[in-house]
Amino acid sequence: MESKLIDWHPADIIAGLRKKGTSMAAESRRNGLSSSTLANALTRPWPKGELIIAKALGTEPWVIWPSRYHDPRTHEFYRQNAAYESA
């Protein structure tokens, strides 16, 4: 039986940021974005935003959103955001 890939709940992401002493709005501004822009990554794929959030949480984007980085045919993970890692 195939295990399900479950993304973190948006409330868990927000709570994780709060535990780190920051917020979605603060991370947005820190990265030169409008205060509400980063919230887009919670509801739709956006590699740049996912990377910003993951770095703030001290993890990787594919840990937070495994469904966005998983190939259902090969059951392997891939990295959509390699271009943003050097930024």
C-alpha positions, 0 to 999 in steps of 0.5 A: 500500500502506498503511503500518502504524502501529507503537506503541513497544514497552513496553521502548522507553518504559521505556528512554526514561524511564530515559534521561531519569532517571526511571521509570514508578513515579517518574512515577506518584508525581509525578502523584499515582498509585500507583506501578504505576498508570501502567503501565496505559497500556503495555497499554491506552488511557488518555489521561491516562496516555499524556499523562503518559508522553509529557510525561516523554519530551518528545513527544506521545502520538500519536507513541508510540501512533499506533494509538490516535490514528489513524482507520482510515477517514480515515487522519487522526490525532485527539487523544483527550486534549485535555481533559487538556492543560490539566491 
